[in-house]
Amino acid sequence: MGAAHTQLKDPTSSLPAASTTPFWLDDPARPTALPALRGKATTDLAIVGGGYSGLWTAVLAKERDPERRVVLLEGGRIGWAASGRNGGFCDASLTHGESNGEQHLPQENATLTRLGLENLDEIEETIRRYAMDCEFERTGEMDVATEDYQVPELAAAHDPESGDHFFDAAALAELVRSPTYKAGLWSKRSTAMLHPAKLAWELQRVALELGVEIYENTPVRSLRRRDGKMVLSADAGQLVAGQVALGTNAFPSLLKRMRLHTVPVYDYTLMTEPLSDAQMESIGWEDRFGLADSANRFHYYRLTQDNRILWGGWDAVYHYGRSLNSAHDQRPETFETLARQFHETFPQLGHVRFTHKWGGAIDTCTRFFPFFTTAYSGQVAYTAGFTGLGVGATRFAANVMLDLLSGERTERTELEMVKKLPLPFPPEPFAWIGVKATTKAMVKADENQGKRGPLLKVLDAVGMGFDS
């Protein structure tokens, strides 16, 4: 079990000194900023958004047609938003989990599971082919039960042929140790861990090497069609394009009719200092899989390359009016809750302190997984709604957008997932009221052995929800 460690009397004591910069972005190796677009330019394909959706679209577009001119416009810096501040779980699921896919698209859920695994395999192959330094580890994910009622569902998912292995409490303690664990399900094939900002920066490097033009600090203010071309207007420049791919995540869509289809919710994360060898021995975790617990309000956590622990989740905060503001990135009450819960999960780590604390916006939709649409007679493609599971699914979405722009029928374009839009969220004040009521109902379900009350049952029936 390793050396004993003194219990930390105040788990929140290190928070005041913690950096508010996302750990992944707090790196001297961050690429130098690229210039903004100035003046008028033309291109075959314009991409709006320099997160994973836009970067994968740029790389795949050039791989499909090296002669195609591709220009990517990013409003801030490459990977500065969700793509550079997430937990680094690269999941195969395209539907935010098997059960969610079964609920919304039962007829094609098996197909989507297959396509998701193929997509993750292709991500791994791409990282290897371009020698992308993003700390990729195909370790899988362990979902743990912290309440007795959660154990049967994990046990029922035991399917070694698919790579899903159930562990009771005693067996799980041989792999990772916490007094809170009742059981676990290790899905070995379906998840990889990586450094999210480095993935974005490496996709930027590859895109530039393939000939993509990238402009940072170039927010696109409007999108319109003129003389058969799409015109994208920025503060100091204008881009005229034959086609456009929109990957703007939680930010308001340039297609006004789509703005009610997502709401931004804020998720929060802590990062510890590196663990010592003795501390690592006290928890086990030699297999380095990602971890997540099984409630509606859940935690996700994983090891970094230098053996820090990233610890995130629990609260998902919606601000009235779909507000996006850097002030929302910090929420002391959530950080304090997370710190206490971390030390309850790993009391043997004693005086481990937190070096970074941050938050960021997730784009959620009512079915919890991405949707797609086209506009301007097929010259524009748009995707959003990843609901915190976009590290892997964005590459699949990029291929969908390119398929849609090509006008060709493919297996992807014929999916109900691609053809069918989720229900939109209501306008304010009803969105605010609905989100608050749903959050309260989810908390109550966690306190009642996971039993879903009347509101959640109604939302399930009509295909709407709010993810924790």
Beta strands, then each sheet from edge to edge (+ up, - down):
strand 1: 39-48
strand 2: 70-73
strand 3: 89-91
strand 4: 141-145
strand 5: 164-168
strand 6: 183-187
strand 7: 191-193
strand 8: 213-215
strand 9: 220-226
strand 10: 229-234
strand 11: 237-246
strand 12: 263-272
strand 13: 290-293
strand 14: 299-303
strand 15: 309-313
strand 16: 317-318
strand 17: 354-364
strand 18: 371-375
strand 19: 380-384
sheet 1: 8+ 2+ 1+ 11+ 10- 9+
sheet 2: 8+ 2+ 1+ 11+ 19+ 18-
sheet 3: 3+ 7-
sheet 4: 5+ 6- 4+ 13+ 14- 15+ 12- 16+
sheet 5: 5+ 6- 4+ 13+ 14- 15+ 12- 17+
end
